[in-house]
Amino acid sequence: MAGITKVEILESAEELHNLLRQQKTALGKERIQALYLLKTGQVKTIQDLAVMLGRGRVTVQRW
């Protein structure tokens, strides 16, 4: 199905949360937040993730 991610995130949700707090730049925070949202199951598709982050679908896919 289009839009379903096939990314395996090795870090735990807790590790991603800690990484999120350590980020210095907005772009770094956004990218870690994207991984966190996928890992915790809050979003299922790239399109949902893009809407939640306020970014374009293509931009999120490029990350």
mmCIF file of the N, C-alpha and C atoms, coordinates in Angstrom:
data_MODEL
# 
_entry.id   MODEL 
# 
loop_
_atom_site.group_PDB 
_atom_site.id 
_atom_site.type_symbol 
_atom_site.label_atom_id 
_atom_site.label_alt_id 
_atom_site.label_comp_id 
_atom_site.label_asym_id 
_atom_site.label_entity_id 
_atom_site.label_seq_id 
_atom_site.pdbx_PDB_ins_code 
_atom_site.Cartn_x 
_atom_site.Cartn_y 
_atom_site.Cartn_z 
_atom_site.occupancy 
_atom_site.B_iso_or_equiv 
_atom_site.pdbx_formal_charge 
_atom_site.auth_seq_id 
_atom_site.auth_comp_id 
_atom_site.auth_asym_id 
_atom_site.auth_atom_id 
_atom_site.pdbx_PDB_model_num 
ATOM 1   N N  . MET A 1 1  ? 0.846  -1.180 0.000  1.00 0.00 ? 1  MET A N  1 
ATOM 2   C CA . MET A 1 1  ? 0.000  0.000  0.000  1.00 0.00 ? 1  MET A CA 1 
ATOM 3   C C  . MET A 1 1  ? 0.888  1.239  0.000  1.00 0.00 ? 1  MET A C  1 
ATOM 4   N N  . ALA A 1 2  ? 0.561  2.192  -0.821 1.00 0.00 ? 2  ALA A N  1 
ATOM 5   C CA . ALA A 1 2  ? 1.347  3.408  -0.939 1.00 0.00 ? 2  ALA A CA 1 
ATOM 6   C C  . ALA A 1 2  ? 1.287  4.210  0.350  1.00 0.00 ? 2  ALA A C  1 
ATOM 7   N N  . GLY A 1 3  ? 2.424  4.768  0.736  1.00 0.00 ? 3  GLY A N  1 
ATOM 8   C CA . GLY A 1 3  ? 2.469  5.617  1.921  1.00 0.00 ? 3  GLY A CA 1 
ATOM 9   C C  . GLY A 1 3  ? 2.833  4.890  3.195  1.00 0.00 ? 3  GLY A C  1 
ATOM 10  N N  . ILE A 1 4  ? 2.761  3.563  3.188  1.00 0.00 ? 4  ILE A N  1 
ATOM 11  C CA . ILE A 1 4  ? 3.137  2.803  4.373  1.00 0.00 ? 4  ILE A CA 1 
ATOM 12  C C  . ILE A 1 4  ? 4.657  2.749  4.435  1.00 0.00 ? 4  ILE A C  1 
ATOM 13  N N  . THR A 1 5  ? 5.203  3.029  5.586  1.00 0.00 ? 5  THR A N  1 
ATOM 14  C CA . THR A 1 5  ? 6.652  3.053  5.717  1.00 0.00 ? 5  THR A CA 1 
ATOM 15  C C  . THR A 1 5  ? 7.199  1.647  5.910  1.00 0.00 ? 5  THR A C  1 
ATOM 16  N N  . LYS A 1 6  ? 8.379  1.430  5.360  1.00 0.00 ? 6  LYS A N  1 
ATOM 17  C CA . LYS A 1 6  ? 9.051  0.163  5.521  1.00 0.00 ? 6  LYS A CA 1 
ATOM 18  C C  . LYS A 1 6  ? 10.377 0.382  6.240  1.00 0.00 ? 6  LYS A C  1 
ATOM 19  N N  . VAL A 1 7  ? 10.397 1.356  7.110  1.00 0.00 ? 7  VAL A N  1 
ATOM 20  C CA . VAL A 1 7  ? 11.597 1.714  7.848  1.00 0.00 ? 7  VAL A CA 1 
ATOM 21  C C  . VAL A 1 7  ? 11.602 0.966  9.173  1.00 0.00 ? 7  VAL A C  1 
ATOM 22  N N  . GLU A 1 8  ? 12.713 0.328  9.471  1.00 0.00 ? 8  GLU A N  1 
ATOM 23  C CA . GLU A 1 8  ? 12.853 -0.335 10.762 1.00 0.00 ? 8  GLU A CA 1 
ATOM 24  C C  . GLU A 1 8  ? 13.621 0.610  11.676 1.00 0.00 ? 8  GLU A C  1 
ATOM 25  N N  . ILE A 1 9  ? 12.986 1.042  12.743 1.00 0.00 ? 9  ILE A N  1 
ATOM 26  C CA . ILE A 1 9  ? 13.611 1.973  13.691 1.00 0.00 ? 9  ILE A CA 1 
ATOM 27  C C  . ILE A 1 9  ? 14.160 1.146  14.841 1.00 0.00 ? 9  ILE A C  1 
ATOM 28  N N  . LEU A 1 10 ? 15.480 1.111  14.964 1.00 0.00 ? 10 LEU A N  1 
ATOM 29  C CA . LEU A 1 10 ? 16.136 0.262  15.947 1.00 0.00 ? 10 LEU A CA 1 
ATOM 30  C C  . LEU A 1 10 ? 16.096 0.840  17.359 1.00 0.00 ? 10 LEU A C  1 
ATOM 31  N N  . GLU A 1 11 ? 16.055 2.162  17.468 1.00 0.00 ? 11 GLU A N  1 
ATOM 32  C CA . GLU A 1 11 ? 16.045 2.803  18.774 1.00 0.00 ? 11 GLU A CA 1 
ATOM 33  C C  . GLU A 1 11 ? 14.690 2.623  19.442 1.00 0.00 ? 11 GLU A C  1 
ATOM 34  N N  . SER A 1 12 ? 14.705 2.556  20.749 1.00 0.00 ? 12 SER A N  1 
ATOM 35  C CA . SER A 1 12 ? 13.444 2.469  21.489 1.00 0.00 ? 12 SER A CA 1 
ATOM 36  C C  . SER A 1 12 ? 12.803 3.850  21.530 1.00 0.00 ? 12 SER A C  1 
ATOM 37  N N  . ALA A 1 13 ? 11.528 3.880  21.902 1.00 0.00 ? 13 ALA A N  1 
ATOM 38  C CA . ALA A 1 13 ? 10.816 5.155  22.015 1.00 0.00 ? 13 ALA A CA 1 
ATOM 39  C C  . ALA A 1 13 ? 11.485 6.045  23.062 1.00 0.00 ? 13 ALA A C  1 
ATOM 40  N N  . GLU A 1 14 ? 11.961 5.434  24.142 1.00 0.00 ? 14 GLU A N  1 
ATOM 41  C CA . GLU A 1 14 ? 12.635 6.207  25.195 1.00 0.00 ? 14 GLU A CA 1 
ATOM 42  C C  . GLU A 1 14 ? 13.941 6.814  24.685 1.00 0.00 ? 14 GLU A C  1 
ATOM 43  N N  . GLU A 1 15 ? 14.707 6.051  23.901 1.00 0.00 ? 15 GLU A N  1 
ATOM 44  C CA . GLU A 1 15 ? 15.945 6.577  23.330 1.00 0.00 ? 15 GLU A CA 1 
ATOM 45  C C  . GLU A 1 15 ? 15.663 7.733  22.380 1.00 0.00 ? 15 GLU A C  1 
ATOM 46  N N  . LEU A 1 16 ? 14.631 7.590  21.570 1.00 0.00 ? 16 LEU A N  1 
ATOM 47  C CA . LEU A 1 16 ? 14.266 8.661  20.645 1.00 0.00 ? 16 LEU A CA 1 
ATOM 48  C C  . LEU A 1 16 ? 13.816 9.905  21.399 1.00 0.00 ? 16 LEU A C  1 
ATOM 49  N N  . HIS A 1 17 ? 13.092 9.709  22.496 1.00 0.00 ? 17 HIS A N  1 
ATOM 50  C CA . HIS A 1 17 ? 12.654 10.842 23.315 1.00 0.00 ? 17 HIS A CA 1 
ATOM 51  C C  . HIS A 1 17 ? 13.869 11.580 23.890 1.00 0.00 ? 17 HIS A C  1 
ATOM 52  N N  . ASN A 1 18 ? 14.857 10.837 24.364 1.00 0.00 ? 18 ASN A N  1 
ATOM 53  C CA . ASN A 1 18 ? 16.073 11.460 24.889 1.00 0.00 ? 18 ASN A CA 1 
ATOM 54  C C  . ASN A 1 18 ? 16.839 12.183 23.792 1.00 0.00 ? 18 ASN A C  1 
ATOM 55  N N  . LEU A 1 19 ? 16.933 11.583 22.606 1.00 0.00 ? 19 LEU A N  1 
ATOM 56  C CA . LEU A 1 19 ? 17.600 12.238 21.482 1.00 0.00 ? 19 LEU A CA 1 
ATOM 57  C C  . LEU A 1 19 ? 16.882 13.520 21.090 1.00 0.00 ? 19 LEU A C  1 
ATOM 58  N N  . LEU A 1 20 ? 15.567 13.487 21.160 1.00 0.00 ? 20 LEU A N  1 
ATOM 59  C CA . LEU A 1 20 ? 14.760 14.659 20.816 1.00 0.00 ? 20 LEU A CA 1 
ATOM 60  C C  . LEU A 1 20 ? 15.100 15.829 21.737 1.00 0.00 ? 20 LEU A C  1 
ATOM 61  N N  . ARG A 1 21 ? 15.250 15.545 23.016 1.00 0.00 ? 21 ARG A N  1 
ATOM 62  C CA . ARG A 1 21 ? 15.580 16.610 23.979 1.00 0.00 ? 21 ARG A CA 1 
ATOM 63  C C  . ARG A 1 21 ? 17.000 17.151 23.778 1.00 0.00 ? 21 ARG A C  1 
ATOM 64  N N  . GLN A 1 22 ? 17.892 16.364 23.198 1.00 0.00 ? 22 GLN A N  1 
ATOM 65  C CA . GLN A 1 22 ? 19.285 16.779 23.021 1.00 0.00 ? 22 GLN A CA 1 
ATOM 66  C C  . GLN A 1 22 ? 19.524 17.589 21.749 1.00 0.00 ? 22 GLN A C  1 
ATOM 67  N N  . GLN A 1 23 ? 18.560 17.583 20.839 1.00 0.00 ? 23 GLN A N  1 
ATOM 68  C CA . GLN A 1 23 ? 18.738 18.258 19.558 1.00 0.00 ? 23 GLN A CA 1 
ATOM 69  C C  . GLN A 1 23 ? 18.839 19.772 19.751 1.00 0.00 ? 23 GLN A C  1 
ATOM 70  N N  . LYS A 1 24 ? 19.725 20.378 18.961 1.00 0.00 ? 24 LYS A N  1 
ATOM 71  C CA . LYS A 1 24 ? 19.941 21.822 19.049 1.00 0.00 ? 24 LYS A CA 1 
ATOM 72  C C  . LYS A 1 24 ? 19.204 22.585 17.956 1.00 0.00 ? 24 LYS A C  1 
ATOM 73  N N  . THR A 1 25 ? 19.002 21.944 16.806 1.00 0.00 ? 25 THR A N  1 
ATOM 74  C CA . THR A 1 25 ? 18.389 22.648 15.679 1.00 0.00 ? 25 THR A CA 1 
ATOM 75  C C  . THR A 1 25 ? 16.941 22.199 15.486 1.00 0.00 ? 25 THR A C  1 
ATOM 76  N N  . ALA A 1 26 ? 16.158 23.065 14.881 1.00 0.00 ? 26 ALA A N  1 
ATOM 77  C CA . ALA A 1 26 ? 14.747 22.747 14.618 1.00 0.00 ? 26 ALA A CA 1 
ATOM 78  C C  . ALA A 1 26 ? 14.635 21.578 13.643 1.00 0.00 ? 26 ALA A C  1 
ATOM 79  N N  . LEU A 1 27 ? 15.486 21.536 12.630 1.00 0.00 ? 27 LEU A N  1 
ATOM 80  C CA . LEU A 1 27 ? 15.435 20.447 11.658 1.00 0.00 ? 27 LEU A CA 1 
ATOM 81  C C  . LEU A 1 27 ? 15.775 19.109 12.308 1.00 0.00 ? 27 LEU A C  1 
ATOM 82  N N  . GLY A 1 28 ? 16.761 19.113 13.181 1.00 0.00 ? 28 GLY A N  1 
ATOM 83  C CA . GLY A 1 28 ? 17.114 17.889 13.908 1.00 0.00 ? 28 GLY A CA 1 
ATOM 84  C C  . GLY A 1 28 ? 15.962 17.405 14.771 1.00 0.00 ? 28 GLY A C  1 
ATOM 85  N N  . LYS A 1 29 ? 15.302 18.337 15.433 1.00 0.00 ? 29 LYS A N  1 
ATOM 86  C CA . LYS A 1 29 ? 14.154 17.983 16.281 1.00 0.00 ? 29 LYS A CA 1 
ATOM 87  C C  . LYS A 1 29 ? 13.025 17.403 15.453 1.00 0.00 ? 29 LYS A C  1 
ATOM 88  N N  . GLU A 1 30 ? 12.769 18.000 14.293 1.00 0.00 ? 30 GLU A N  1 
ATOM 89  C CA . GLU A 1 30 ? 11.686 17.528 13.431 1.00 0.00 ? 30 GLU A CA 1 
ATOM 90  C C  . GLU A 1 30 ? 11.932 16.099 12.952 1.00 0.00 ? 30 GLU A C  1 
ATOM 91  N N  . ARG A 1 31 ? 13.150 15.821 12.574 1.00 0.00 ? 31 ARG A N  1 
ATOM 92  C CA . ARG A 1 31 ? 13.477 14.490 12.052 1.00 0.00 ? 31 ARG A CA 1 
ATOM 93  C C  . ARG A 1 31 ? 13.394 13.423 13.139 1.00 0.00 ? 31 ARG A C  1 
ATOM 94  N N  . ILE A 1 32 ? 13.882 13.733 14.327 1.00 0.00 ? 32 ILE A N  1 
ATOM 95  C CA . ILE A 1 32 ? 13.786 12.779 15.436 1.00 0.00 ? 32 ILE A CA 1 
ATOM 96  C C  . ILE A 1 32 ? 12.322 12.614 15.842 1.00 0.00 ? 32 ILE A C  1 
ATOM 97  N N  . GLN A 1 33 ? 11.574 13.705 15.816 1.00 0.00 ? 33 GLN A N  1 
ATOM 98  C CA . GLN A 1 33 ? 10.150 13.638 16.147 1.00 0.00 ? 33 GLN A CA 1 
ATOM 99  C C  . GLN A 1 33 ? 9.422  12.738 15.157 1.00 0.00 ? 33 GLN A C  1 
ATOM 100 N N  . ALA A 1 34 ? 9.800  12.803 13.888 1.00 0.00 ? 34 ALA A N  1 
ATOM 101 C CA . ALA A 1 34 ? 9.186  11.944 12.872 1.00 0.00 ? 34 ALA A CA 1 
ATOM 102 C C  . ALA A 1 34 ? 9.428  10.475 13.207 1.00 0.00 ? 34 ALA A C  1 
ATOM 103 N N  . LEU A 1 35 ? 10.658 10.131 13.578 1.00 0.00 ? 35 LEU A N  1 
ATOM 104 C CA . LEU A 1 35 ? 10.961 8.754  13.961 1.00 0.00 ? 35 LEU A CA 1 
ATOM 105 C C  . LEU A 1 35 ? 10.177 8.341  15.197 1.00 0.00 ? 35 LEU A C  1 
ATOM 106 N N  . TYR A 1 36 ? 10.072 9.259  16.160 1.00 0.00 ? 36 TYR A N  1 
ATOM 107 C CA . TYR A 1 36 ? 9.348  8.974  17.400 1.00 0.00 ? 36 TYR A CA 1 
ATOM 108 C C  . TYR A 1 36 ? 7.872  8.701  17.121 1.00 0.00 ? 36 TYR A C  1 
ATOM 109 N N  . LEU A 1 37 ? 7.269  9.518  16.274 1.00 0.00 ? 37 LEU A N  1 
ATOM 110 C CA . LEU A 1 37 ? 5.857  9.345  15.942 1.00 0.00 ? 37 LEU A CA 1 
ATOM 111 C C  . LEU A 1 37 ? 5.612  8.018  15.238 1.00 0.00 ? 37 LEU A C  1 
ATOM 112 N N  . LEU A 1 38 ? 6.523  7.633  14.362 1.00 0.00 ? 38 LEU A N  1 
ATOM 113 C CA . LEU A 1 38 ? 6.396  6.343  13.683 1.00 0.00 ? 38 LEU A CA 1 
ATOM 114 C C  . LEU A 1 38 ? 6.593  5.191  14.661 1.00 0.00 ? 38 LEU A C  1 
ATOM 115 N N  . LYS A 1 39 ? 7.598  5.309  15.528 1.00 0.00 ? 39 LYS A N  1 
ATOM 116 C CA . LYS A 1 39 ? 7.904  4.229  16.474 1.00 0.00 ? 39 LYS A CA 1 
ATOM 117 C C  . LYS A 1 39 ? 6.757  3.990  17.451 1.00 0.00 ? 39 LYS A C  1 
ATOM 118 N N  . THR A 1 40 ? 6.138  5.067  17.929 1.00 0.00 ? 40 THR A N  1 
ATOM 119 C CA . THR A 1 40 ? 5.068  4.931  18.917 1.00 0.00 ? 40 THR A CA 1 
ATOM 120 C C  . THR A 1 40 ? 3.717  4.611  18.275 1.00 0.00 ? 40 THR A C  1 
ATOM 121 N N  . GLY A 1 41 ? 3.655  4.594  16.946 1.00 0.00 ? 41 GLY A N  1 
ATOM 122 C CA . GLY A 1 41 ? 2.422  4.236  16.259 1.00 0.00 ? 41 GLY A CA 1 
ATOM 123 C C  . GLY A 1 41 ? 1.383  5.350  16.200 1.00 0.00 ? 41 GLY A C  1 
ATOM 124 N N  . GLN A 1 42 ? 1.795  6.572  16.486 1.00 0.00 ? 42 GLN A N  1 
ATOM 125 C CA . GLN A 1 42 ? 0.854  7.690  16.433 1.00 0.00 ? 42 GLN A CA 1 
ATOM 126 C C  . GLN A 1 42 ? 0.471  8.036  14.999 1.00 0.00 ? 42 GLN A C  1 
ATOM 127 N N  . VAL A 1 43 ? 1.325  7.684  14.042 1.00 0.00 ? 43 VAL A N  1 
ATOM 128 C CA . VAL A 1 43 ? 1.024  7.844  12.614 1.00 0.00 ? 43 VAL A CA 1 
ATOM 129 C C  . VAL A 1 43 ? 1.339  6.533  11.918 1.00 0.00 ? 43 VAL A C  1 
ATOM 130 N N  . LYS A 1 44 ? 0.614  6.261  10.853 1.00 0.00 ? 44 LYS A N  1 
ATOM 131 C CA . LYS A 1 44 ? 0.807  5.005  10.115 1.00 0.00 ? 44 LYS A CA 1 
ATOM 132 C C  . LYS A 1 44 ? 1.422  5.225  8.739  1.00 0.00 ? 44 LYS A C  1 
ATOM 133 N N  . THR A 1 45 ? 1.162  6.382  8.132  1.00 0.00 ? 45 THR A N  1 
ATOM 134 C CA . THR A 1 45 ? 1.636  6.623  6.773  1.00 0.00 ? 45 THR A CA 1 
ATOM 135 C C  . THR A 1 45 ? 2.507  7.873  6.719  1.00 0.00 ? 45 THR A C  1 
ATOM 136 N N  . ILE A 1 46 ? 3.249  7.970  5.632  1.00 0.00 ? 46 ILE A N  1 
ATOM 137 C CA . ILE A 1 46 ? 4.077  9.154  5.395  1.00 0.00 ? 46 ILE A CA 1 
ATOM 138 C C  . ILE A 1 46 ? 3.187  10.389 5.265  1.00 0.00 ? 46 ILE A C  1 
ATOM 139 N N  . GLN A 1 47 ? 2.052  10.236 4.609  1.00 0.00 ? 47 GLN A N  1 
ATOM 140 C CA . GLN A 1 47 ? 1.127  11.362 4.445  1.00 0.00 ? 47 GLN A CA 1 
ATOM 141 C C  . GLN A 1 47 ? 0.636  11.861 5.800  1.00 0.00 ? 47 GLN A C  1 
ATOM 142 N N  . ASP A 1 48 ? 0.253  10.954 6.682  1.00 0.00 ? 48 ASP A N  1 
ATOM 143 C CA . ASP A 1 48 ? -0.183 11.345 8.030  1.00 0.00 ? 48 ASP A CA 1 
ATOM 144 C C  . ASP A 1 48 ? 0.936  12.057 8.781  1.00 0.00 ? 48 ASP A C  1 
ATOM 145 N N  . LEU A 1 49 ? 2.143  11.535 8.640  1.00 0.00 ? 49 LEU A N  1 
ATOM 146 C CA . LEU A 1 49 ? 3.305  12.127 9.302  1.00 0.00 ? 49 LEU A CA 1 
ATOM 147 C C  . LEU A 1 49 ? 3.563  13.535 8.777  1.00 0.00 ? 49 LEU A C  1 
ATOM 148 N N  . ALA A 1 50 ? 3.485  13.699 7.464  1.00 0.00 ? 50 ALA A N  1 
ATOM 149 C CA . ALA A 1 50 ? 3.718  15.007 6.851  1.00 0.00 ? 50 ALA A CA 1 
ATOM 150 C C  . ALA A 1 50 ? 2.692  16.029 7.334  1.00 0.00 ? 50 ALA A C  1 
ATOM 151 N N  . VAL A 1 51 ? 1.440  15.616 7.419  1.00 0.00 ? 51 VAL A N  1 
ATOM 152 C CA . VAL A 1 51 ? 0.382  16.523 7.892  1.00 0.00 ? 51 VAL A CA 1 
ATOM 153 C C  . VAL A 1 51 ? 0.644  16.906 9.341  1.00 0.00 ? 51 VAL A C  1 
ATOM 154 N N  . MET A 1 52 ? 1.003  15.934 10.162 1.00 0.00 ? 52 MET A N  1 
ATOM 155 C CA . MET A 1 52 ? 1.235  16.211 11.581 1.00 0.00 ? 52 MET A CA 1 
ATOM 156 C C  . MET A 1 52 ? 2.422  17.160 11.785 1.00 0.00 ? 52 MET A C  1 
ATOM 157 N N  . LEU A 1 53 ? 3.451  17.023 10.942 1.00 0.00 ? 53 LEU A N  1 
ATOM 158 C CA . LEU A 1 53 ? 4.633  17.873 11.074 1.00 0.00 ? 53 LEU A CA 1 
ATOM 159 C C  . LEU A 1 53 ? 4.509  19.192 10.312 1.00 0.00 ? 53 LEU A C  1 
ATOM 160 N N  . GLY A 1 54 ? 3.499  19.301 9.469  1.00 0.00 ? 54 GLY A N  1 
ATOM 161 C CA . GLY A 1 54 ? 3.335  20.524 8.687  1.00 0.00 ? 54 GLY A CA 1 
ATOM 162 C C  . GLY A 1 54 ? 4.333  20.618 7.555  1.00 0.00 ? 54 GLY A C  1 
ATOM 163 N N  . ARG A 1 55 ? 4.737  19.477 7.029  1.00 0.00 ? 55 ARG A N  1 
ATOM 164 C CA . ARG A 1 55 ? 5.687  19.416 5.915  1.00 0.00 ? 55 ARG A CA 1 
ATOM 165 C C  . ARG A 1 55 ? 5.053  18.707 4.744  1.00 0.00 ? 55 ARG A C  1 
ATOM 166 N N  . GLY A 1 56 ? 5.671  18.811 3.591  1.00 0.00 ? 56 GLY A N  1 
ATOM 167 C CA . GLY A 1 56 ? 5.189  18.101 2.421  1.00 0.00 ? 56 GLY A CA 1 
ATOM 168 C C  . GLY A 1 56 ? 5.558  16.624 2.493  1.00 0.00 ? 56 GLY A C  1 
ATOM 169 N N  . ARG A 1 57 ? 4.748  15.797 1.841  1.00 0.00 ? 57 ARG A N  1 
ATOM 170 C CA . ARG A 1 57 ? 4.993  14.359 1.840  1.00 0.00 ? 57 ARG A CA 1 
ATOM 171 C C  . ARG A 1 57 ? 6.351  14.025 1.233  1.00 0.00 ? 57 ARG A C  1 
ATOM 172 N N  . VAL A 1 58 ? 6.714  14.703 0.162  1.00 0.00 ? 58 VAL A N  1 
ATOM 173 C CA . VAL A 1 58 ? 7.985  14.432 -0.509 1.00 0.00 ? 58 VAL A CA 1 
ATOM 174 C C  . VAL A 1 58 ? 9.157  14.807 0.403  1.00 0.00 ? 58 VAL A C  1 
ATOM 175 N N  . THR A 1 59 ? 9.029  15.887 1.123  1.00 0.00 ? 59 THR A N  1 
ATOM 176 C CA . THR A 1 59 ? 10.083 16.304 2.042  1.00 0.00 ? 59 THR A CA 1 
ATOM 177 C C  . THR A 1 59 ? 10.302 15.249 3.118  1.00 0.00 ? 59 THR A C  1 
ATOM 178 N N  . VAL A 1 60 ? 9.232  14.741 3.694  1.00 0.00 ? 60 VAL A N  1 
ATOM 179 C CA . VAL A 1 60 ? 9.338  13.729 4.749  1.00 0.00 ? 60 VAL A CA 1 
ATOM 180 C C  . VAL A 1 60 ? 9.929  12.447 4.171  1.00 0.00 ? 60 VAL A C  1 
ATOM 181 N N  . GLN A 1 61 ? 9.547  12.066 2.970  1.00 0.00 ? 61 GLN A N  1 
ATOM 182 C CA . GLN A 1 61 ? 10.102 10.869 2.351  1.00 0.00 ? 61 GLN A CA 1 
ATOM 183 C C  . GLN A 1 61 ? 11.599 11.019 2.109  1.00 0.00 ? 61 GLN A C  1 
ATOM 184 N N  . ARG A 1 62 ? 12.032 12.214 1.755  1.00 0.00 ? 62 ARG A N  1 
ATOM 185 C CA . ARG A 1 62 ? 13.454 12.454 1.505  1.00 0.00 ? 62 ARG A CA 1 
ATOM 186 C C  . ARG A 1 62 ? 14.292 12.273 2.765  1.00 0.00 ? 62 ARG A C  1 
ATOM 187 N N  . TRP A 1 63 ? 13.718 12.606 3.921  1.00 0.00 ? 63 TRP A N  1 
ATOM 188 C CA . TRP A 1 63 ? 14.442 12.450 5.181  1.00 0.00 ? 63 TRP A CA 1 
ATOM 189 C C  . TRP A 1 63 ? 14.785 11.013 5.381  1.00 0.00 ? 63 TRP A C  1 
# 
